[in-house]
Amino acid sequence: MPALLSLADSPASWCVIVTALLAAIVAYAFIEPGRLVVRRVDALIPGLPPSLDGIKIGQLSDLHRGPMMPRSRVERAVALLAAESPDMVALTGDFVSYWPGYAAEYTETLAPLCPRLGIFACTGNHEHWTDPDVVTTALREAGVMVLRNQHQLVAAGGATLCIIGIDDVVASNPPFHHIDPADDLSTALAGSPPSGVFRLLLAHNPDFVMESVFTRETARRPIHLVLSGHTHGGQVRLPLLGAPHIPSQHRQLFGGGLVRAAGTLVYVSRGAGSSWPMRFNCPPEVNIITLRAA
């Protein structure tokens, strides 16, 4: 026992222990990107029509098919979502990284999804850093309704869903702000019913809800729920401290999960993929959001 105590008291021994611990943490951080989880949450909506109570929305965000995200991992994320049998699927951007040609695979990889209310998508910043038109065309060929500053009405029982998607147009460098969001939402809402519908907005970057155009438009036509991604939860979340960096002007507010911002309920997915090959205490996720009457 004295020998063990003297070993632990040795500065060199402590250095070895700390180094080994850090090495184990770093090694795990390279493993966690492959440990997909299904995260389920109830979104409580005041005045939700009875026919929408219990509707399950499956969300996939930030798949980032590319060098850091192999096709097999995308297929696993889709399989996990399909097993949940969602009523509709929302894809909230960043489908590819570095090369738009990866999007051609989605015709096959998304095939297991067959929600009764359809599959809808918005673009992310990585689409605009590659080629949004190529990615959009590939997704539409896969049966996805890509909404680029557009809306689509969907009948669900005796209620109507108004699915809105805005294009993600961002500056070429952080802090990832919109170049000109002024026309996005107003264009997307043009011609939509002024009342009597449940409005679901797909906006890749959650910062959009803090823009003045969002406040102005939602004062006339409230958005009941926003689905976003983009931040990846920071990818690395330290115990007690949270994420050292989150790519949002509002930092921890949009670190992941269900939050209320600008008077609107916003769900921020931490993403199924990764833009760089490390995660810690922030596993990639497939999301199930169930609508519930408040």
C-alpha positions as CSV (number, residue, x, y, z in Angstrom):
1,M,0.0,0.0,0.0
2,P,2.8,2.5,0.8
3,A,4.3,1.8,-2.6
4,L,0.9,2.6,-4.2
5,L,0.6,5.9,-2.3
6,S,4.1,7.0,-3.2
7,L,3.3,6.2,-6.8
8,A,0.2,8.4,-6.7
9,D,2.1,11.1,-5.0
10,S,4.8,11.2,-7.7
11,P,4.4,14.2,-10.1
12,A,5.6,12.1,-13.0
13,S,2.9,9.5,-12.2
14,W,0.2,12.2,-12.1
15,C,1.4,13.4,-15.4
16,V,1.1,9.9,-16.9
17,I,-2.4,9.5,-15.4
18,V,-3.6,12.9,-16.7
19,T,-2.1,12.2,-20.1
20,A,-3.8,8.8,-20.3
21,L,-7.1,10.3,-19.3
22,L,-6.9,13.0,-21.9
23,A,-5.9,10.5,-24.6
24,A,-8.9,8.4,-23.7
25,I,-11.2,11.4,-23.9
26,V,-9.8,12.4,-27.3
27,A,-10.1,8.8,-28.6
28,Y,-13.7,8.7,-27.5
29,A,-14.4,12.0,-29.2
30,F,-13.5,10.4,-32.5
31,I,-15.9,7.5,-31.7
32,E,-18.9,9.5,-30.6
33,P,-19.8,10.8,-34.2
34,G,-20.8,7.2,-35.0
35,R,-23.0,6.8,-31.9
36,L,-26.4,8.0,-33.3
37,V,-29.2,8.4,-30.8
38,V,-32.9,9.0,-31.2
39,R,-34.1,12.1,-29.3
40,R,-37.8,12.4,-28.7
41,V,-39.6,15.5,-27.4
42,D,-43.2,16.7,-27.1
43,A,-43.9,20.2,-28.5
44,L,-46.7,21.8,-26.5
45,I,-48.8,24.0,-28.8
46,P,-51.6,26.2,-27.4
47,G,-54.8,25.9,-29.5
48,L,-53.5,22.9,-31.5
49,P,-56.3,21.4,-33.5
50,P,-57.4,17.9,-32.2
51,S,-56.6,16.2,-35.4
52,L,-52.9,17.3,-35.1
53,D,-52.5,16.2,-31.5
54,G,-50.1,13.3,-31.6
55,I,-48.7,14.0,-35.1
56,K,-45.0,12.8,-35.2
57,I,-42.5,14.9,-37.1
58,G,-39.2,13.2,-37.9
59,Q,-36.3,15.5,-38.3
60,L,-32.9,14.9,-39.9
61,S,-30.5,17.8,-39.9
62,D,-26.9,18.4,-40.9
63,L,-26.2,15.0,-42.5
64,H,-23.1,16.4,-44.1
65,R,-22.6,13.6,-46.5
66,G,-19.0,13.9,-47.5
67,P,-15.4,12.9,-46.4
68,M,-16.4,13.1,-42.7
69,M,-19.8,11.4,-43.1
70,P,-19.8,8.1,-44.9
71,R,-22.9,6.8,-46.7
72,S,-23.3,4.0,-44.3
73,R,-23.8,6.5,-41.4
74,V,-26.4,8.4,-43.4
75,E,-28.2,5.1,-44.1
76,R,-28.2,4.3,-40.4
77,A,-29.7,7.7,-39.5
78,V,-32.4,7.2,-42.1
79,A,-33.1,3.6,-40.8
80,L,-33.4,4.9,-37.2
81,L,-35.9,7.6,-38.3
82,A,-37.9,5.2,-40.5
83,A,-38.2,2.8,-37.5
84,E,-40.1,5.6,-35.7
85,S,-42.8,5.7,-38.3
86,P,-43.2,9.5,-38.3
87,D,-46.2,11.1,-39.9
88,M,-44.0,13.6,-41.8
89,V,-40.3,14.2,-42.2
90,A,-38.5,17.5,-42.1
91,L,-34.9,17.7,-43.5
92,T,-33.3,21.0,-42.2
93,G,-30.3,21.5,-44.4
94,D,-26.6,20.8,-44.8
95,F,-27.0,17.6,-46.9
96,V,-23.5,17.6,-48.3
97,S,-20.1,18.9,-47.6
98,Y,-17.5,20.1,-50.1
99,W,-19.0,18.5,-53.2
100,P,-22.7,18.7,-54.4
101,G,-22.4,15.4,-56.2
102,Y,-22.9,13.5,-53.0
103,A,-26.6,14.6,-53.1
104,A,-27.3,12.1,-55.9
105,E,-27.1,9.3,-53.3
106,Y,-30.2,10.5,-51.6
107,T,-32.4,9.0,-54.2
108,E,-31.4,5.6,-52.6
109,T,-30.6,6.6,-49.1
110,L,-33.9,8.3,-48.4
111,A,-36.0,5.5,-50.0
112,P,-36.9,3.8,-46.6
113,L,-38.8,6.9,-45.6
114,C,-42.4,6.9,-46.6
115,P,-44.3,9.3,-44.2
116,R,-48.0,9.7,-45.0
117,L,-47.8,13.5,-45.0
118,G,-44.6,13.8,-47.0
119,I,-41.0,14.7,-46.8
120,F,-40.1,18.4,-46.8
121,A,-36.7,20.2,-46.7
122,C,-35.0,23.6,-46.6
123,T,-31.4,24.3,-47.7
124,G,-28.4,24.9,-45.4
125,N,-25.3,27.0,-45.7
126,H,-23.3,24.1,-47.0
127,E,-25.6,23.8,-50.0
128,H,-24.8,27.4,-50.8
129,W,-21.1,26.8,-50.4
130,T,-21.3,24.0,-53.0
131,D,-24.3,24.3,-55.4
132,P,-27.8,24.6,-54.0
133,D,-29.4,23.9,-57.4
134,V,-27.7,20.6,-57.9
135,V,-28.6,19.5,-54.3
136,T,-32.2,20.7,-54.7
137,T,-32.6,18.8,-58.0
138,A,-31.2,15.6,-56.5
139,L,-33.5,15.8,-53.4
140,R,-36.6,16.5,-55.5
141,E,-35.7,13.4,-57.6
142,A,-35.7,11.5,-54.3
143,G,-39.3,12.6,-53.6
144,V,-38.4,15.4,-51.3
145,M,-40.4,18.7,-51.5
146,V,-37.6,21.3,-51.2
147,L,-39.1,24.6,-50.1
148,R,-36.9,27.5,-51.1
149,N,-38.7,30.6,-49.8
150,Q,-42.0,28.7,-50.5
151,H,-44.8,27.1,-48.6
152,Q,-46.9,24.0,-49.1
153,L,-50.4,23.3,-47.6
154,V,-50.9,19.7,-46.3
155,A,-54.3,18.3,-45.2
156,A,-54.1,16.3,-42.0
157,G,-57.5,15.1,-40.9
158,G,-59.7,18.1,-40.4
159,A,-56.7,20.5,-40.1
160,T,-54.3,22.1,-42.5
161,L,-50.5,22.3,-42.1
162,C,-48.7,25.1,-43.7
163,I,-45.1,23.9,-44.2
164,I,-42.8,26.8,-44.9
165,G,-39.1,26.6,-45.9
166,I,-36.6,29.4,-46.2
167,D,-33.4,29.4,-48.2
168,D,-30.3,29.7,-46.1
169,V,-28.2,32.5,-47.5
170,V,-25.3,33.2,-45.3
171,A,-22.1,35.2,-45.3
172,S,-19.0,33.3,-46.4
173,N,-17.4,33.6,-42.9
174,P,-18.6,33.3,-39.3
175,P,-20.6,34.5,-37.4
176,F,-22.9,32.9,-40.0
177,H,-25.4,35.8,-40.4
178,H,-27.9,36.1,-43.3
179,I,-26.8,38.4,-46.1
180,D,-30.3,39.5,-46.8
181,P,-33.1,37.8,-44.9
182,A,-35.7,40.5,-45.6
183,D,-37.4,38.7,-48.5
184,D,-37.1,35.1,-47.3
185,L,-40.1,34.8,-45.0
186,S,-42.3,37.3,-46.7
187,T,-41.8,35.6,-50.0
188,A,-42.3,32.2,-48.5
189,L,-45.6,33.2,-46.9
190,A,-47.0,35.0,-49.9
191,G,-50.4,33.6,-50.8
192,S,-50.7,31.5,-47.7
193,P,-53.9,31.5,-45.7
194,P,-53.9,34.3,-43.1
195,S,-55.5,32.1,-40.5
196,G,-56.9,28.6,-39.8
197,V,-53.6,26.8,-40.4
198,F,-50.8,25.3,-38.3
199,R,-47.6,27.0,-39.5
200,L,-44.4,24.9,-39.4
201,L,-41.2,26.7,-40.5
202,L,-38.1,24.9,-41.6
203,A,-35.1,27.3,-41.2
204,H,-31.6,25.7,-41.1
205,N,-30.1,28.5,-39.0
206,P,-32.0,29.2,-35.8
207,D,-30.6,32.7,-35.7
208,F,-33.2,33.5,-38.4
209,V,-36.0,33.7,-35.7
210,M,-34.1,36.6,-34.1
211,E,-34.2,38.7,-37.3
212,S,-36.5,41.7,-37.5
213,V,-38.3,40.3,-40.5
214,F,-39.3,37.2,-38.5
215,T,-40.8,39.4,-35.8
216,R,-42.6,41.5,-38.3
217,E,-44.1,38.7,-40.3
218,T,-45.1,36.5,-37.3
219,A,-47.0,39.5,-35.8
220,R,-49.4,39.1,-38.7
221,R,-49.2,35.3,-39.3
222,P,-47.8,33.5,-36.2
223,I,-45.4,30.6,-36.7
224,H,-46.4,27.8,-34.3
225,L,-43.1,25.8,-34.5
226,V,-39.7,26.3,-36.1
227,L,-37.4,23.4,-36.8
228,S,-33.7,24.2,-37.2
229,G,-30.2,22.7,-37.0
230,H,-26.9,24.2,-38.0
231,T,-25.2,24.5,-34.6
232,H,-24.5,20.8,-34.0
233,G,-24.8,21.6,-30.4
234,G,-21.2,22.8,-30.6
235,Q,-20.1,19.2,-31.1
236,V,-18.0,19.4,-28.0
237,R,-19.8,20.0,-24.7
238,L,-17.8,20.1,-21.5
239,P,-19.3,19.0,-18.2
240,L,-20.7,22.0,-16.2
241,L,-19.3,24.4,-18.9
242,G,-21.3,23.5,-22.0
243,A,-20.0,24.0,-25.5
244,P,-16.9,26.3,-25.8
245,H,-18.1,27.3,-29.3
246,I,-21.6,27.3,-30.9
247,P,-21.9,28.8,-34.5
248,S,-24.7,31.1,-33.5
249,Q,-24.8,34.8,-32.7
250,H,-26.9,33.8,-29.7
251,R,-24.6,31.0,-28.5
252,Q,-26.0,28.7,-25.8
253,L,-29.7,29.7,-26.6
254,F,-29.5,27.6,-29.7
255,G,-27.2,24.8,-28.4
256,G,-29.8,22.2,-29.0
257,G,-33.3,21.1,-28.0
258,L,-36.6,22.9,-27.5
259,V,-36.4,26.6,-26.7
260,R,-38.7,29.6,-26.9
261,A,-37.2,32.5,-28.8
262,A,-38.8,35.7,-30.2
263,G,-42.1,34.3,-28.7
264,T,-41.9,31.2,-30.9
265,L,-41.2,27.6,-30.1
266,V,-38.0,26.5,-31.8
267,Y,-36.5,23.0,-31.9
268,V,-32.8,23.0,-32.7
269,S,-31.4,19.6,-33.7
270,R,-27.8,18.8,-32.9
271,G,-27.5,17.1,-36.2
272,A,-27.0,13.6,-37.4
273,G,-23.7,14.3,-39.0
274,S,-20.6,16.3,-38.3
275,S,-18.6,18.9,-40.1
276,W,-15.4,17.8,-38.4
277,P,-14.8,14.3,-37.1
278,M,-15.1,14.9,-33.3
279,R,-17.9,15.0,-30.8
280,F,-17.8,14.9,-27.1
281,N,-20.9,14.7,-24.8
282,C,-22.9,15.8,-27.8
283,P,-23.8,12.6,-29.8
284,P,-25.4,13.0,-33.3
285,E,-29.1,12.6,-33.2
286,V,-32.3,11.7,-35.1
287,N,-35.2,13.7,-33.8
288,I,-38.9,12.9,-33.2
289,I,-41.0,15.9,-32.4
290,T,-44.6,15.0,-31.4
291,L,-47.2,17.8,-31.5
292,R,-49.3,18.0,-28.3
293,A,-52.1,20.4,-27.3
294,A,-50.9,22.6,-24.5
